[in-house]
Amino acid sequence: MVGGTGELWRARPQVRRALERLPRGGTLDASSWARRHRGICNLLWLHVALLPAITVLRGDTLWHALPEVAGIAWVAVAAEVRRFGTRARSAAATLGLMACSAAAVHVFDGVIEAHFHFFVMVAVVALYQSWLPYLLALAFVLVHHGLVGTLVPESVYNHQDAIDRPWLWGLVHGGFIVAESIACLVYWRASELAVERERQARLTAEQASEDLAHAQELSGMGSWEWDAHLNLISWSDHLYALTGVDPSSFIPSLTSFQELVHPEDRDRVNRLIHDSVRTGTLLEYECRIVRGGGEIRRVHALGHVITDADGVVVRIRGTIHDVTERRRLEESITQMAFHDALTGLCNRRLYLDRLRDALTRTSTDGTTCAVLFLDLDGFKAVNDAHGHAMGDSLLQEVAIRLRAAVRQSDTVARFGGDEFAVLCEGAGHLIARSTAQRIERELDRPILVDRVHLAVAVSIGIAVAESGNDVTPDELLRRADAAMYEVKTSARPTDSLPRRTQSE
């Protein structure tokens, strides 16, 4: 007993594997089942119409087939009633088709060819891909050939050997049905596997699409694709959101996209797109787009060109990335790296870079440039009397006045504390002195900070670099600083806050 149980236990994996090869059943979705059931019901109603006609054509009376056909018609009606559910309706349709096979055998007096109708109907029932109607069809064949063939053999078979031994011939017919069933089951299972693979592929694609949409949303990036043959452009969902347009009304095209581009950038973008299509090269640019309400965003576009064997562009796939915040961050970092945090003026590093470039142009183009070095007189007294916060406000106002006093092409920088510098490109002594005088006039006016009038003056040193005289930025600044220091130490009382300018 124990041994038998052990053998059964060891056999279970083989049994399980065998069962796994069988169809699962019930895998059709509602729409697929409805389409197949509609076709099967149409076939059933076709039999209801043809069987009486065939009976009459064979020389029998209509009453010979009418009772059977009437029963089939009632079953067909039941198969059409929606409230019975899919299982009951498919079972009713199956019984109807099997009854049609039995009626066909009866009408044709049991000839062997009439039995082929069962084979066809079993295959039709297998389209349901459900075990209930399929097993019901096989059971009907077994009962018809076994029980009816035994009780009324003349209605099932048309030769004496089958009439004498109905169960033997029932087994013969059953063997053919089993063979057909194996083929149907193999097809059924293969169909299920194909549907499962298709469903899994669809789910994978949908998940990938959702992941892509989520990634695009997180990265601020949208994708697009242009089919050159069809001249159709498709956008991802996030690209609509990025540009602020309604996907239900906006039709992506080159023209509609250009309307979103900032007017100042349109010609450049249009030229780059057409050059990329003409040459088949990588498409890459940055531009501004104008969203609804006038909001301006900066985007980076990238497109990969796909060409055919002849080098003709057939497709372009690309992305558009919102880089507005990144550009703002870069500008902020640049501002902090090259500008004074308090006044917003250039810092020493940026000033020296521009001075170096100016001196290079001076030596190559035969021009001149001038450096003005400034130091405030009386700034320490303001700090001591009113505090550093007041001093900072004073420096901010001085920066504003310095910008107003110089030319638009000049560079104003704060070197630290109360020291400033001005770079005047293309300027000699005359322009430099004129600039210094304007600065003096600007700072001569009292400065109002928190309802307190503050008075400062400025000492200015000027150094000029002329063509043919090679000089380094540091050397030119030292010369301007020395000129400023000479002015500051001149014999005038500091409490009078004089305005003084000195050239080297």
C-alpha positions as CSV (number, residue, x, y, z in Angstrom):
1,M,0.0,0.0,0.0
2,V,2.8,2.3,0.9
3,G,4.7,1.5,-2.3
4,G,1.6,2.2,-4.4
5,T,1.2,5.6,-2.7
6,G,4.9,6.4,-3.3
7,E,4.6,5.6,-7.0
8,L,1.5,7.8,-7.2
9,W,3.3,10.6,-5.5
10,R,6.3,10.2,-7.9
11,A,3.9,10.2,-10.8
12,R,2.3,13.5,-9.8
13,P,4.9,15.7,-11.6
14,Q,4.4,13.8,-14.8
15,V,0.6,14.2,-14.4
16,R,1.0,17.8,-13.7
17,R,3.2,18.4,-16.8
18,A,0.7,16.5,-18.9
19,L,-2.2,18.6,-17.6
20,E,-0.1,21.8,-18.3
21,R,-0.1,20.8,-22.0
22,L,-3.9,20.8,-22.1
23,P,-5.8,24.0,-22.9
24,R,-6.8,26.2,-20.0
25,G,-10.2,27.2,-21.4
26,G,-12.1,30.4,-20.9
27,T,-9.3,32.6,-22.3
28,L,-11.3,34.4,-24.9
29,D,-12.1,38.0,-24.1
30,A,-15.8,39.1,-24.2
31,S,-15.6,40.7,-27.7
32,S,-13.8,37.6,-29.2
33,W,-16.4,35.3,-27.6
34,A,-19.3,37.4,-28.9
35,R,-18.0,37.4,-32.5
36,R,-17.5,33.6,-32.5
37,H,-20.8,32.9,-30.9
38,R,-22.5,35.1,-33.4
39,G,-21.0,33.1,-36.2
40,I,-21.9,29.8,-34.6
41,C,-25.5,30.9,-34.0
42,N,-25.7,32.0,-37.7
43,L,-24.5,28.5,-38.7
44,L,-27.1,26.9,-36.4
45,W,-29.9,29.0,-37.9
46,L,-28.7,28.1,-41.4
47,H,-29.1,24.4,-40.5
48,V,-32.6,25.1,-39.2
49,A,-33.5,26.5,-42.6
50,L,-31.7,23.9,-44.8
51,L,-32.6,20.6,-43.0
52,P,-36.3,20.7,-43.9
53,A,-35.5,21.7,-47.5
54,I,-33.0,18.8,-47.9
55,T,-35.6,16.4,-46.5
56,V,-38.2,17.5,-49.1
57,L,-35.6,17.4,-51.9
58,R,-34.8,13.8,-51.0
59,G,-38.4,12.8,-51.5
60,D,-39.5,12.6,-47.8
61,T,-42.3,14.6,-46.3
62,L,-41.7,17.8,-44.3
63,W,-43.0,16.1,-41.2
64,H,-40.1,13.6,-41.4
65,A,-37.6,16.3,-40.2
66,L,-39.9,18.9,-38.6
67,P,-39.9,17.5,-35.0
68,E,-36.1,17.4,-34.9
69,V,-35.8,20.9,-36.6
70,A,-38.3,22.3,-34.2
71,G,-36.3,21.1,-31.2
72,I,-33.1,22.6,-32.8
73,A,-34.8,25.9,-33.3
74,W,-35.8,26.2,-29.6
75,V,-32.2,25.5,-28.6
76,A,-31.0,28.1,-31.1
77,V,-33.4,30.6,-29.5
78,A,-32.0,29.8,-26.1
79,A,-28.5,30.4,-27.4
80,E,-29.5,34.0,-28.4
81,V,-30.9,34.9,-24.9
82,R,-28.3,37.2,-23.3
83,R,-29.5,36.8,-19.7
84,F,-28.5,33.1,-19.8
85,G,-24.8,34.0,-19.7
86,T,-22.0,32.9,-21.9
87,R,-21.6,29.3,-20.5
88,A,-25.3,28.4,-21.0
89,R,-25.5,30.1,-24.4
90,S,-22.4,28.3,-25.7
91,A,-23.8,25.0,-24.3
92,A,-27.1,25.6,-26.0
93,A,-25.4,26.4,-29.3
94,T,-23.3,23.2,-29.0
95,L,-26.3,21.0,-28.4
96,G,-28.0,22.6,-31.4
97,L,-25.0,21.9,-33.7
98,M,-24.7,18.3,-32.5
99,A,-28.4,17.8,-32.9
100,C,-28.0,19.2,-36.5
101,S,-25.4,16.5,-37.1
102,A,-27.7,13.8,-35.7
103,A,-30.5,15.1,-37.9
104,A,-28.3,15.1,-41.0
105,V,-27.4,11.4,-40.3
106,H,-31.1,10.6,-39.9
107,V,-32.1,12.5,-43.0
108,F,-29.5,10.8,-45.1
109,D,-30.4,7.4,-43.7
110,G,-27.1,6.9,-41.8
111,V,-24.7,7.0,-44.8
112,I,-21.1,7.2,-43.8
113,E,-20.6,10.5,-45.5
114,A,-23.3,12.1,-43.3
115,H,-21.3,11.2,-40.2
116,F,-18.6,13.6,-41.4
117,H,-20.9,16.3,-40.2
118,F,-20.0,15.5,-36.6
119,F,-16.3,16.1,-37.4
120,V,-17.0,19.5,-38.7
121,M,-19.3,20.5,-35.9
122,V,-16.8,19.3,-33.2
123,A,-14.2,21.6,-34.8
124,V,-16.6,24.5,-34.9
125,V,-17.4,24.0,-31.2
126,A,-13.7,24.0,-30.4
127,L,-13.7,27.7,-31.5
128,Y,-15.3,28.5,-28.1
129,Q,-12.0,27.4,-26.5
130,S,-14.0,26.3,-23.5
131,W,-14.1,22.9,-21.9
132,L,-17.9,22.9,-21.2
133,P,-19.2,23.0,-24.8
134,Y,-16.3,20.9,-26.0
135,L,-16.9,18.0,-23.6
136,L,-20.6,18.4,-24.2
137,A,-20.0,17.9,-27.9
138,L,-17.9,14.7,-27.3
139,A,-20.5,13.4,-24.9
140,F,-23.3,13.9,-27.5
141,V,-21.3,12.0,-30.1
142,L,-20.8,9.1,-27.5
143,V,-24.5,9.0,-26.6
144,H,-25.6,9.3,-30.2
145,H,-23.4,6.5,-31.6
146,G,-23.5,4.3,-28.6
147,L,-26.9,4.6,-27.0
148,V,-29.0,5.6,-30.1
149,G,-26.9,3.4,-32.3
150,T,-27.8,0.5,-30.0
151,L,-31.5,1.3,-29.6
152,V,-32.3,2.4,-33.1
153,P,-29.3,1.3,-35.2
154,E,-31.1,1.9,-38.5
155,S,-31.3,5.6,-37.8
156,V,-27.5,5.9,-37.3
157,Y,-26.0,3.3,-39.7
158,N,-26.9,2.2,-43.2
159,H,-25.0,-1.2,-43.4
160,Q,-25.8,-4.5,-41.8
161,D,-22.5,-5.0,-39.9
162,A,-22.9,-1.7,-38.1
163,I,-26.5,-2.5,-37.3
164,D,-25.5,-5.9,-35.9
165,R,-22.6,-4.5,-33.9
166,P,-23.4,-0.9,-33.2
167,W,-21.0,-0.5,-30.2
168,L,-18.1,-1.7,-32.3
169,W,-18.8,0.8,-35.0
170,G,-19.6,3.4,-32.4
171,L,-16.0,2.9,-31.1
172,V,-14.7,3.2,-34.6
173,H,-16.4,6.5,-35.1
174,G,-15.4,7.5,-31.6
175,G,-11.7,6.8,-32.4
176,F,-11.9,9.2,-35.3
177,I,-13.5,11.8,-33.1
178,V,-10.7,11.3,-30.5
179,A,-8.1,11.8,-33.2
180,E,-9.8,14.9,-34.4
181,S,-10.1,16.1,-30.7
182,I,-6.3,15.7,-30.3
183,A,-5.8,18.0,-33.3
184,C,-8.3,20.5,-32.0
185,L,-6.8,20.5,-28.6
186,V,-3.3,21.1,-30.0
187,Y,-4.6,24.0,-32.1
188,W,-6.6,25.2,-29.1
189,R,-3.6,25.2,-26.8
190,A,-1.4,26.8,-29.5
191,S,-4.0,29.5,-29.9
192,E,-4.1,30.2,-26.1
193,L,-0.3,30.4,-26.0
194,A,-0.3,32.9,-28.9
195,V,-3.0,35.0,-27.2
196,E,-1.0,34.9,-23.9
197,R,2.1,36.0,-25.7
198,E,0.3,38.7,-27.5
199,R,-1.3,39.9,-24.2
200,Q,2.0,39.8,-22.4
201,A,3.6,41.7,-25.2
202,R,0.9,44.3,-25.1
203,L,1.2,44.6,-21.3
204,T,4.9,44.9,-21.7
205,A,4.5,47.6,-24.3
206,E,1.9,49.4,-22.3
207,Q,4.2,49.3,-19.2
208,A,7.1,50.5,-21.3
209,S,5.0,53.3,-22.6
210,E,3.9,54.3,-19.1
211,D,7.5,54.1,-17.9
212,L,8.6,56.2,-20.8
213,A,5.9,58.8,-20.1
214,H,6.8,58.9,-16.4
215,A,10.5,59.2,-17.2
216,Q,9.8,62.0,-19.7
217,E,7.6,63.8,-17.1
218,L,10.4,63.5,-14.5
219,S,13.1,64.6,-16.9
220,G,11.0,67.4,-18.5
221,M,11.5,65.7,-21.9
222,G,9.1,64.9,-24.6
223,S,9.7,62.8,-27.7
224,W,8.6,63.2,-31.4
225,E,8.8,61.4,-34.7
226,W,8.5,62.6,-38.3
227,D,7.6,60.2,-41.1
228,A,9.0,61.8,-44.3
229,H,7.0,59.6,-46.7
230,L,3.6,60.4,-45.1
231,N,4.7,63.8,-43.8
232,L,3.2,63.0,-40.4
233,I,4.5,64.1,-37.1
234,S,3.6,62.4,-33.8
235,W,4.2,63.7,-30.3
236,S,4.4,62.0,-26.9
237,D,1.9,62.9,-24.3
238,H,4.5,64.9,-22.3
239,L,5.6,66.9,-25.3
240,Y,2.0,68.3,-25.4
241,A,2.3,69.1,-21.7
242,L,5.7,70.6,-22.1
243,T,4.6,73.0,-24.9
244,G,1.3,73.8,-23.1
245,V,-1.0,72.8,-26.0
246,D,-4.2,70.7,-26.0
247,P,-3.7,67.3,-27.7
248,S,-7.4,67.1,-28.7
249,S,-7.1,70.3,-30.8
250,F,-3.4,70.7,-31.6
251,I,-2.2,69.0,-34.8
252,P,1.6,68.5,-34.7
253,S,3.3,69.8,-37.8
254,L,6.4,71.9,-38.7
255,T,4.2,74.9,-39.1
256,S,2.3,74.5,-35.9
257,F,5.5,73.9,-34.0
258,Q,7.1,77.0,-35.5
259,E,4.2,79.0,-34.2
260,L,5.2,78.0,-30.7
261,V,8.8,79.1,-31.2
262,H,9.7,82.6,-30.0
263,P,9.6,85.0,-33.0
264,E,13.3,85.9,-32.5
265,D,14.3,82.2,-32.8
266,R,12.0,81.1,-35.7
267,D,14.2,81.8,-38.7
268,R,17.2,80.1,-37.1
269,V,15.2,77.0,-36.0
270,N,13.6,76.7,-39.4
271,R,17.0,76.9,-41.2
272,L,18.5,74.3,-38.9
273,I,15.6,71.9,-39.5
274,H,15.7,72.2,-43.3
275,D,19.5,71.9,-43.3
276,S,19.2,68.7,-41.3
277,V,16.6,67.2,-43.7
278,R,18.6,68.3,-46.7
279,T,22.0,66.9,-45.5
280,G,20.8,64.0,-43.3
281,T,22.9,65.3,-40.4
282,L,22.1,65.4,-36.7
283,L,19.6,68.0,-35.7
284,E,20.4,69.9,-32.5
285,Y,19.5,73.4,-31.3
286,E,18.2,75.4,-28.4
287,C,15.3,77.9,-28.6
288,R,12.6,79.6,-26.7
289,I,9.0,78.5,-26.9
290,V,6.0,80.6,-25.9
291,R,3.4,78.8,-23.9
292,G,-0.2,79.9,-23.2
293,G,-0.4,83.1,-21.2
294,G,3.0,84.3,-22.7
295,E,5.2,82.1,-20.5
296,I,8.6,81.6,-22.1
297,R,10.5,78.3,-21.7
298,R,13.9,77.4,-23.1
299,V,14.1,73.9,-24.7
300,H,16.8,71.8,-26.2
301,A,15.9,69.8,-29.3
302,L,17.7,66.7,-30.6
303,G,16.8,64.7,-33.7
304,H,18.4,61.6,-35.1
305,V,18.0,61.3,-38.9
306,I,17.3,58.0,-40.5
307,T,18.0,57.6,-44.2
308,D,17.4,54.9,-46.8
309,A,20.1,53.2,-49.0
310,D,20.1,56.2,-51.3
311,G,20.8,58.6,-48.5
312,V,17.2,60.1,-48.6
313,V,15.8,61.0,-45.2
314,V,12.8,58.7,-44.4
315,R,12.4,59.4,-40.7
316,I,13.6,61.6,-37.9
317,R,13.2,60.7,-34.2
318,G,14.0,63.1,-31.5
319,T,13.4,64.7,-28.1
320,I,12.6,68.1,-26.8
321,H,14.0,68.8,-23.3
322,D,12.9,71.7,-21.1
323,V,16.2,73.2,-20.0
324,T,14.7,76.4,-18.5
325,E,15.6,75.6,-14.9
326,R,19.0,74.2,-15.9
327,R,19.8,77.4,-17.8
328,R,18.6,79.5,-14.8
329,L,20.8,77.5,-12.5
330,E,23.8,77.9,-14.9
331,E,23.2,81.6,-15.1
332,S,22.9,81.8,-11.3
333,I,26.2,79.9,-11.0
334,T,27.8,82.1,-13.6
335,Q,26.5,85.1,-11.8
336,M,28.0,84.0,-8.5
337,A,31.3,83.0,-10.1
338,F,31.8,86.2,-12.1
339,H,29.8,88.9,-10.4
340,D,29.9,90.7,-7.0
341,A,27.1,89.3,-4.8
342,L,26.4,92.7,-3.2
343,T,26.3,95.1,-6.1
344,G,25.8,92.8,-9.1
345,L,28.9,94.3,-10.8
346,C,31.6,92.2,-12.4
347,N,34.1,90.8,-10.0
348,R,37.9,90.9,-10.3
349,R,38.0,87.5,-12.1
350,L,35.6,88.5,-14.9
351,Y,37.2,92.0,-15.1
352,L,40.6,90.5,-15.7
353,D,39.3,88.2,-18.4
354,R,37.8,91.1,-20.3
355,L,40.9,93.3,-19.7
356,R,43.1,90.4,-21.1
357,D,40.9,90.2,-24.2
358,A,40.9,94.0,-24.6
359,L,44.8,94.1,-24.4
360,T,45.0,91.4,-27.0
361,R,42.8,93.4,-29.4
362,T,44.9,96.5,-28.6
363,S,48.1,94.8,-29.7
364,T,46.6,93.3,-32.9
365,D,44.2,96.0,-34.0
366,G,46.2,99.2,-33.2
367,T,43.6,100.5,-30.7
368,T,43.8,101.7,-27.2
369,C,42.1,100.9,-23.9
370,A,41.9,102.6,-20.6
371,V,41.6,101.4,-17.0
372,L,40.1,103.6,-14.3
373,F,40.8,102.5,-10.7
374,L,38.4,104.1,-8.1
375,D,38.4,104.3,-4.3
376,L,35.6,106.0,-2.3
377,D,36.6,108.8,0.1
378,G,34.6,108.9,3.3
379,F,33.2,105.4,3.1
380,K,34.9,104.3,6.4
381,A,33.2,107.2,8.1
382,V,29.8,106.1,6.9
383,N,30.4,102.5,8.2
384,D,31.6,103.8,11.5
385,A,28.7,106.3,12.0
386,H,25.8,104.2,10.6
387,G,26.8,100.6,10.5
388,H,27.8,98.1,7.8
389,A,24.2,97.6,6.6
390,M,24.0,101.3,5.7
391,G,27.5,101.0,4.1
392,D,26.3,98.1,2.0
393,S,23.3,100.1,0.8
394,L,25.6,102.9,0.0
395,L,27.8,100.6,-2.2
396,Q,24.8,99.4,-4.0
397,E,23.7,102.9,-4.9
398,V,27.3,103.8,-6.0
399,A,27.2,100.8,-8.3
400,I,24.0,102.1,-9.9
401,R,25.5,105.5,-10.4
402,L,28.7,104.1,-11.9
403,R,26.7,102.1,-14.5
404,A,24.9,105.3,-15.4
405,A,28.1,107.3,-15.8
406,V,30.0,105.0,-18.1
407,R,29.4,104.0,-21.7
408,Q,27.3,100.9,-22.5
409,S,30.4,99.1,-23.8
410,D,32.4,99.8,-20.7
411,T,32.9,97.2,-17.9
412,V,32.4,98.2,-14.3
413,A,33.7,95.9,-11.5
414,R,33.9,95.9,-7.8
415,F,37.3,94.6,-6.5
416,G,36.3,94.5,-2.9
417,G,35.6,96.9,0.0
418,D,35.1,100.4,-1.6
419,E,37.4,99.7,-4.6
420,F,36.0,99.7,-8.1
421,A,37.4,99.5,-11.6
422,V,36.2,100.6,-15.0
423,L,37.5,99.2,-18.4
424,C,37.0,101.5,-21.3
425,E,37.8,99.7,-24.6
426,G,38.9,101.8,-27.6
427,A,39.5,104.7,-25.3
428,G,42.5,107.0,-24.9
429,H,43.3,109.6,-22.3
430,L,40.6,112.0,-23.5
431,I,37.7,109.5,-23.2
432,A,39.1,108.2,-20.0
433,R,39.2,111.6,-18.4
434,S,35.7,112.4,-19.7
435,T,34.4,109.2,-18.1
436,A,36.1,110.0,-14.8
437,Q,34.5,113.4,-14.8
438,R,31.0,111.9,-15.3
439,I,31.6,109.5,-12.4
440,E,32.7,112.4,-10.2
441,R,29.5,114.3,-11.0
442,E,27.3,111.3,-10.3
443,L,28.9,110.7,-6.9
444,D,29.0,114.4,-6.0
445,R,25.2,114.3,-5.5
446,P,24.2,113.2,-2.0
447,I,23.0,109.7,-1.7
448,L,19.8,109.0,0.2
449,V,19.7,105.8,2.2
450,D,16.9,105.1,4.7
451,R,16.1,108.8,4.8
452,V,19.8,109.6,5.6
453,H,21.8,111.8,3.2
454,L,25.3,110.3,2.8
455,A,28.2,112.1,1.1
456,V,31.2,110.4,-0.5
457,A,33.7,111.4,-3.0
458,V,36.0,109.3,-5.2
459,S,39.6,109.2,-6.1
460,I,40.3,107.9,-9.6
461,G,43.5,106.8,-11.2
462,I,43.8,106.3,-14.9
463,A,46.1,104.1,-16.9
464,V,46.0,103.8,-20.7
465,A,47.4,100.9,-22.9
466,E,48.4,102.0,-26.4
467,S,49.2,99.9,-29.4
468,G,52.8,98.8,-29.6
469,N,53.3,98.9,-25.9
470,D,52.9,95.4,-24.6
471,V,51.5,95.4,-21.1
472,T,49.9,92.8,-18.9
473,P,46.5,93.2,-17.1
474,D,48.2,93.2,-13.7
475,E,50.7,95.8,-14.7
476,L,48.1,98.1,-16.2
477,L,46.0,97.8,-13.0
478,R,49.1,98.5,-10.8
479,R,49.7,101.7,-12.8
480,A,46.1,102.8,-12.4
481,D,46.2,101.9,-8.7
482,A,49.4,103.9,-8.3
483,A,47.8,106.9,-10.0
484,M,44.8,106.6,-7.7
485,Y,47.0,106.3,-4.6
486,E,48.9,109.4,-5.6
487,V,45.6,111.3,-5.8
488,K,44.4,110.0,-2.4
489,T,47.5,111.0,-0.6
490,S,47.6,114.6,-2.1
491,A,47.7,117.5,0.3
492,R,44.0,118.0,0.8
493,P,42.0,117.5,4.0
494,T,40.1,114.2,3.8
495,D,37.1,115.5,5.7
496,S,36.3,117.8,2.8
497,L,35.6,114.7,0.6
498,P,37.3,116.1,-2.5
499,R,36.9,114.8,-6.0
500,R,40.2,113.9,-7.5
501,T,41.4,112.3,-10.7
502,Q,45.0,111.5,-11.8
503,S,46.4,109.9,-14.9
504,E,49.6,107.9,-14.8
